[in-house]
Amino acid sequence: MPAVTLKGRKCTGHGCWPARPSIEGEPRFTVGGIPVHLQDHA
């Protein structure tokens, strides 16, 4: 099962890359009206 979060939520970052908000979301899948950000989205 791929990792998911919500569009606009910050990731944890990795290595030298800081935490940043997700900019994509899957409009067909929402939680509380917010698109779900799936693994491999930007």
URWO-V333830 format. One record per backbone hydrogen bond with DSSP energy under -0.5 kcal/mol. CO is the residue of the C=O (numbers start at 0). NH is the residue of the N-H. If there is no record, write none. Layout:
co:CO nh:NH
co:CO nh:NH
This chain:
co:2 nh:38
co:4 nh:36
co:5 nh:8
co:8 nh:21
co:13 nh:16
co:16 nh:13
co:19 nh:10
co:21 nh:7
co:24 nh:26
co:25 nh:28
co:25 nh:35
co:28 nh:35
co:30 nh:33
co:33 nh:30
co:34 nh:6
co:35 nh:25
co:35 nh:37
co:36 nh:4
co:37 nh:40
